[in-house]
Amino acid sequence: MIIDSCYEGVIAKLTSQGKIKQMSQELLLLKTNSERVIFVYKIFEDLNAFPNVTEMKKSNDLSLHYRNLGNKSFQQEEYHKAWQYYNLSLLNAPSNSENYCLALSNRSAVFFELNKYKECLQDINTFFSLNYPERITERLNNRKEMCMQALSKQKEEVEKTDFQEFLQMKSEKDPRYVSASNKLKVLYTKEMGRHVIAKEDIKVGEVIIEENPYVTLLLKSQYLFCCNYCISRSLNLMPCDACCFCLYCSEECKEKAMKEFHAIECPLMATLVEMDFTKLELLALRTVLKARHDHKNWNDFFKTIEDAEANIGTELQGHIQVDGKWVYDSKYYAPIHTLATNLDKRSISDIFQKSVTAVVFLRFLKYNSNFLKADNEDQNEKIFKCVAGLLLLHLMTTPTNMHGISSNIESEKGTFVDEISVASAPYAFCSLINHSCAPNVVRFCKLGTGRMCVFALRPIKKGMQIFDNYGPHHAIEERSSRQATLKFQYKFTCSCEACVNNWPSYISLTMMFKKIRAKLVQSKNSLLNANVIDKLQKGDVETAFKCYEKLCVLCKELEPYAPCAELCDCQEALKQCLAIFEGLVPYGNSLMIKWKPVTSNTSRN
């Protein structure tokens, strides 16, 4: 059963009993998130509506099945597909079994064919560290020897273009908002809420924020490509010892994941995947798990929540005291706990639907994990209420505050113009930045990490507000459509300059004449000629390096003419340069195989 069906089933039963109106009225009167969830929990109990938890164990048969599919792809020279199937074979094989070893062996063959000789050697060495089948040792030793020969013939890497200077914050960091430049300031108004302004002039291209997430959630589409903890794109991923879903780049990441959240998620993974929870729902659950495990005991956790809530509405909202100083930092839970929920703008049906998800998670945690285990018996009720409230809290904060982690991916034609979503994560400081359909900053994460850098896309004068883009952009979407999207997901009516002045889309701008200095237009056309655009689209680092600073200057000089097609072109080229600097996903990673968990041994709660 997927979570949507679970919700619809409960609604259908309440409707048939004529209880929808009464339930809505009672839910509307409740004051706290914990009361709302517990109220819906009791409805589920009365209706016997809780979903079952599904078990999925390691299986030699399933491992062999996926290895055979990998072999078929390998024979057809579809090496990227074979790689994914061998990862699935590895995930489903019991640890240190023959199937486990054979999956490693076959994956090393893929790496050899892809000229990934170091990765091939690493899998071979791992193979020989296990209880491996003797019959294929000669084949592995031959492959190992060929790898050594190939590596010895490879030329030394040409010195790479040094573009790191463009990706580093030059200014000092703020001592209080530790991820932000000291050129920024956080303010609060009733109309804007908490928001960020510039204390000094900021140039195009400047890095003004460097922030690590509180926790990351790898998207399901990326399970076979990335580390499930740090989202590294290491090719030599190794499986969780128990579940059939999570791969890790190292023992360190595996241990950290297990400590922070995966010990609880692991036996639930088959159910979480099968029920088709969204990334926002899963991120809410993971945030709660990590928040508890960041504290030694429940009382310490309660104290953090109590202190954080006491500061809501003050200038210390989201802050935590460290060595006698108040700081706002994503590595602590307090700023994540106090992000806006927009509860007052939510419909009763939205609150009920999110409460249903919270109830299902709460039921799993109560009966299929030891997460709610109390330090003493007196805590049982308090823990249950606390977790109930936190689940709903983060189910409301995630849609409006969390950020996607993405990159540009290579197409079959060799261009990097398509975007691929990799993960989702909470960033405490970045969440303070308001939206504009014509933003003055842009966000990028270094490929294989969750570390987010925010760059100035337009010149920002002292006193101006910093504006990010939440998705709807004036260049690609007309105003009514943008405003509808923002109202639905983020619960506000956009009043940015592009909406107030109804800026045209890019296509319309290309058909309009705007009196721009001829020299500027010539500079833009000369810099972004067809050859340069082609190289940027193909991810050429050298071209990006040569263009970057010139593009920053052009963006500054074209700013007075906004909106215009020339400025849009320069901004898009600038973003492409940054995407190249941060790292691009090679072809093959878009050739995703279709797979779904094969479950068995369903157990009831």
N, C-alpha and C positions, 0 to 999 in steps of 0.2 A: 504494500500500500504506500503510495506517495503521500507527502504531507498535505498537498492540496485536496486529495481525496478524503483524507482524514478530516480536514476542516469542513468540506462539503457534506460529508456524512453526518457530522454533528449538527450542522445547520438544518439538514433535511429532517433529522429526528426531532429537533426542537420545533421546527415548523409544523410537523405533523401533530405534535402535542400542543400546539397553540401557545408556546412559551417564548417565542422570539421577542415580543414586545416587553414582556415582564423581565426577561433576562437582560435586555438592553437597558431598561430603566434602572435595574439594580446595579448593573456594571457601571453605569454613568455616575452613580452616587458614591462609588468607592474612591478613597482618597490616595491610596498608595499603590505602587506597582505590585508589591507582595500580596495585597488584598485582592487585586484584580486577578492575578494568576491563581491564587488559591481558590477563588470563587469559580473560575473556569475549571480548575482541577476537580472540584467537587461535582461539577456538571459531567465531566468525563467519567467519574466514578459511578454516578447514577445511571449513565447511559452505557456503561461498560464499553467505552469507546477507545480505550488505550490501544495503540498498535503493538504488535509483537516485535520482539528483538530477534534478529536473524543472525545465526552464527555462520561463519565461513572459515574453515580450517585449511591449513596447508594440505595440498593433495598431489601425490605423485602422478596420478592420472591426468589432472588438469595441467600440471607442469609439462608432461609429455605432449599433451594436446597443443599447447602454445608453442612448444619447441618444434613440433612438426609443421605448424603454420609458419614459423620462422624459417625453417629449412626450405619450405616451398617458396617463400619470398626470396630467400638467398639464391636459390637455383635460378630464379627469374631475374636476378641481379637487382632486386628491389631492396637494397641494403638498409635503407632507413626504416622501412617497414619491418624487415627481419630483426633489426636492433630492438624495436619496440616489443615484438613477440618474444624475443629472448629475455627481455626485462620482465615480461609477464611470466615467463617460464621460471625465472629466478624467484619472483615474488611468491609463486605458488608452490615451489619446491620446499619440502621439509629441510631445515638447516643441515648442511654437511651431508646431504643425501647424494646418491649418484646423479639424480636429476639436477640437483643444484650445481654440481660440478660440470655436468654436460651443458647446462645453460651458460655458464661462464666460458667454457671452451668455445661454444658456438658464437657467443658474443665477441670473443677475441678475434674470431675469423672475420666478422663484420668490420671490426676496427682495422684489421689488416687490409681489407679490400678498400676501405675509405682512406687509406694511408695515415691512419691514426696509430702510428707504431708505438708510441709511448703508452697509450691507453691499452693497446693490444698486449704489450709486455706486462702491464699491471694486472690485467685479468689472468694472464698465464701464471704469473707469480702467485696470485691468490689461489688459483686452481691447485698449484703444487703444495700450497700450505694446508690443504684439506685432505680428507680421506678419499683420494681420487681413484677412479678406475684405471688400472694399469694398462688396459688395452689401447688407450689413446695417448699414452705418454710420448710415443715416438712422434706422432703427428704434432703434438704441442711443442716438443723440443725442436722440431724442424721449423715450425712457425716462429718460435722464439729466435732461432738462429737467423732466419730471414729478416726479422725485425731489426736485429742487431746490425746486420749488413746494410739494411736500408737507412738506418739512422746514421751509420758511419759515412754514408755517401751524401747525406743531406748537407747542403751548404749552410753555413752559419746564418742565422737570421739577420737580415739587413736592419740596421739601426732604425727603430721606429720613430715616426714623427712625434715630437714632444708637444702634445696638445694639453697636457695635464694642467698647465698654467691657466687655461680657460675654465677649468672645472673646479678651481679652488677659490674659497672665500678669501679675499684680500684684506678685508676689514677685520677688526677685532670682534669677537663674539660678545653678545650681551651677557653680563654675569648672572642675570636673573632668568631670562628666556634663553637657555643655554644653546639652543639650536639656531638662534637667529643672530644676524649681524647687529652690531651696536648702532647701526643706522636706522633701525626699526624701533617702533614703539607700539605697545598695545593699549588701546583705548576702549571705553565702553559708552555706548549711547543706547537709548531705548529703541531708536529706529534701526540702528545697525548692529546692536548687540556688541559682543567683543569683536574688535577688528584691528587691523594693523595699518599704521601709517609710516611714512618716511620722516625721519628726524633730519635727514640731510638729502641733498640731491643724489640720485642713483643713476648711473650710466647704463645704457643698453649693454647686455652681456655680463653684468656684475652678478656674482653669486651672493645671494642675500640670506639664504637658509640652507643649512646642512643638517638633516634630521634622520635618525634611525627610527624605525617603527617600534611600537610596543610589542607587537607580535605579528607574524605574517601568516597568511593562509594561502597555500598553493591551490590554484584552480584545478578542478578535476581533469580538465583537458591536458594539464601539464604533469600529471602524476608519473608518467613514464619518461619524462625529460629532465626533471629538476629534483634537487634535494627537497624533501618535504619539510625541512626545518629552515635552512638558510636560503633556499631557492637557487643555490648554485647550479650551474649547468654542467657540472662534472659528468663525463661520460661513464665513468666507472662507479655508477651508483650501486649500492648494496641494500638488500631488503631488510625491513623490520623482521625480527625473529618470530613474531606471532601473527601479524595481520598480513593480508595479501594486497595491500594498497600503497604502502609508504616505502619509498626508496630514499637513501641517505648518502651523502657524499663522503662521510667519515664516521668513525665510531663516536667522535666527539659530538657531532650533530645528532646522532641517534640517541646518545645519552641525554643531551640537553632536551630534546623533544620529549623523551620519556619522562623526564623530571617535571617539565613545565606543563605538559598537557596530554601527551600521547598515551601515558599509562591509563588514563581514563578513556580516551577516544578509541584506543586500539581494539578492545572487544566490541565496540559499537560501530566500527568503520563500515562493515557490510550493510548495516541498517541505515546509517547516515547517507551512504551512497545510493542505496536502493530506494530510499524514501525521497530522493531528489530534492534535498534541502538546497536553498540558494546559497551563494557565497556569503551573502550578508548574514544569513541565519547561522551558518557554520562559523563565521567569524565572531558572532556574538557569543556562541557557546565557547569557543576557544579563548576569548578574552576573559570570560568568567573563570575558566579552568586555570589560566596562567595567573590571574590576579590572586586567586587563593594560594597557589603554590609559590608565589613570590613572598609569602609570609610564613613564619615558623609555625604558627598555630592560628586557630580561628579567632581567638581574642585579639591578636595583633591585627588580623584582617578587619575585624569589626572596628577597631580603633582607627585604622586608616580611613575607612568609609565614614565614620563619625566625624573625624577631623576635616575630611574633604567636603562633606555636606555642610559643616559649620561655616566654611569659607565661601559657599555659593552666594553670589550677589555682592561680594566684596572684591577689592583689588587683588586679593590673594586666592581667588577661585582657581582651583586646579594646582595650586602650589603645594610643595612639601618642604619641610624644614630639614636641611642637610648641613651638618656641622654648624648649626646656629644661623644659617642663611636660608631664606626662602627662594626656592628655584622652581621653575616650570620646565619639566623634562619628560620626554616620552618614555624613558626607561622606567619610570614609576607609574603606578596605577592611578594615583589621584587625578591627574589631568584628563585621563581617559574617562574616569568615572563622572566627571563634571561637564562633559560635552553636552551640547543642547539636544533635547529629545523632541522638541516641538509638540509636546503632549497636548497643549491647549489648541493646536491647529488640526489635530487628528480626529477623524470620524470615529464613532463608536464601533463601526464594523472593522475599521483598521486596527483599533485597540484589541478587539476580540480576536481577530485573525492572528495578530502577533502573540496574544496570550495563549492561543492554541499551540503555537510552536513552542513557547516557553513551557507549557504544561507537558508536552511530549518529551522535551529535553529533561525536565525535572523528574519525570517518571523514570526515564532511563538512568539518570544519576542515582535515584533512590534505590532502584531494584537491580540494576545491572552494573553497578560500580561501588566503590567504597568512598566516593568523593564526599558524601554527606556525613561521613563518620565523625562523630563528635569526640572532643578531647575528654568530655565527661557527659553523663546522661542529661544533666540540666540544660545542655546546649542544643539538644536535638530539635526542639521546636524553633528556636531562634535561627539555627542554621538553615532549616527548611524554608522559613520565611525570607531570610536574607537572600538565599540563592534564587528563590522564586522571583523576588523583586529585581535582582541583578540581571537575570536572563531577559526579562521584559525591558529593563532599562537599556541594555545593549542592543536588543532587537529594534529599539527606537532610535538609538544614536548611530548605528551603523549605516543606515541608508543615506543619512545627511552629512556624515562626518568622515567616513572612511574613504581611502583613496585606492585607486587601482594602480597596479604596477604593470607596465607594458613595455614593449620594444617594437622596433621595426623588423620585419621578417622578409627574407629573400624569396622572391617569386621564382617561378620556373624560367622566366625571362632574364633573371639575374638582377632585378631591381628591388630596392628596399623601400617601397612606398606603402606597403600594407602593414597594418599594426596587429600585433598579437598580444592578447591579455595573458598575463602570467600569474599574478597573485593579487591579493587585496590585503590592506593593512591599516591600522589606526596610527595617525601622526598627530600628536597633540598640538603642536604649533601650527602646522599647515592647515589644520582644521579651523583655525581662527581667521583665516583669510576669506573674505567675502568673494562672491561671484560677479563677473562681468562678461557680457557677450562680446566684449572687445578688451580682453585682459591685458594687463601690463607686465605680467610674469608668466613663466611657463615652467612646468615641473618635469624632471627626468630622474630616473633611477639608473645607477650603473648596472649593466647587465649581470645577472647572477647574484644580485644583492637587493636588499630592500632600502638601501641608503638613498634618500631623496635629496636632490639639489634643486633649488628654486633660482631661476635666472631672470633678470630683468629683460623683458621683451620690448619695452618701450621706455623712453626717458621718464623718470619719476622725480618730480620736483618735491622739495621739502614741504611737508604738510599734506601731500597727496596720499590717498588710501591705496594700499596694495590690493590688486584684484587678480584672482585666479579665474580659471574657466572650468565650470563643472560639467561641461559637455556641449550644451547648445552654444553655437558660435554664429555671429552675424554673417560671416562670409559664406556659410554653407546652409543656413536655415533661416526662414523668414520669421518675423517677430512673433506672430500669434502662435506659431508652432513652438518656438523657444519658450515662450511664457507658459504655455500649457504644460510642457515637460517639467519646467522648474517648479511650477505650482503643485504638480502631482507628486514629485519626489521630494522636493526640498521645502515645500510649504511657504513659498514667498512669491510675490509679484516683482519681477525684475524691473529696476528703475535705473539701469546703467545708461551710459551715454548712447550706446547703440540702440537701446530700446526707446529711450525718450525721444531721440532724433530720428528713429526708424532708419537706421543705416542700411544701405542696399547690400545685397549679397555680392559675392565676388564676381559672379557672371554678369550681373547688372553693372558692376563697376567697370568691367572691361569694355562695356559698350558706351560708357559715359566719358565725356571730355572734361578734364580738370586742368586748369591752368597751372602747371608745375614748371618750375625753372627748367629750361631745356637742358642745361648742363647736368642736372640731377637725373633726368630721364636717360640721357646718354650714358651716364655713369652706371645706372642700374642695368641698362640693356647691354653694356659692355661687360659688366661683371657677371651677370646672369645670362650669358649667351647659351645657345643650344648645347654646345659641347660641355660647358660647366654643369648645366642642369642635368645632362645625361650622366656625368660622372658622379654628381651628388646622389642621384637616384640609384646609382650602382654602388654606393657606399664607399667611395674613394676617399681615404683619409687625407691624402696629400692635398686634394682639391679643397676639402673642407677646411683644412688648416690654413690654406692660402686665402680663402674667402672670408673666414669668420670675422676678423676684425674690420674688414672693409664693409661687411654686411651690417655690423654694429653701427658704424658711422652713417651708412645710408639710412638705416632705420631711424636714427636720430634726426637726420636732415629732412626726411620725408614726413616726420611726425606732424608738422603743422598742416599737412595736406590731408590728414586722415578724415574720412576713409577714402582710400584710393587704391587702385589695383597694384600700383607700383610698390606701395608699402606692404600690401598683403604678400606680394611675391617675395620681397626681402625677408619678411617675418617667417614665411614658410621655409625659405632657404636656410635661414638662421636656425630654425628648429630642426631641419634635416641635418645640419652640421652637428648640432648638439646630440642628436640621436646617434650619429656616426661615432662621435667621441665617447658616448656612454656605452656603446657596444650594440652590435646587430646580431640577429638570430639567423644562422645560415640555412640555406635550402635543405629540405629534408625534415626539418622540425615541423613543417606545416603539413606533411604527409601523415596525418594522424590515422592510425588504424581504429576501427570501431570495435569496442569491447565493452562488456558489462560483467559484473560479478556473477559467478555461478554459485548460488547459495544453497545451503541445506541445513538440516537439523534446526528448524525453527523452534524457538523456545518462547513460552508465554511469560509475561511479567507476573 
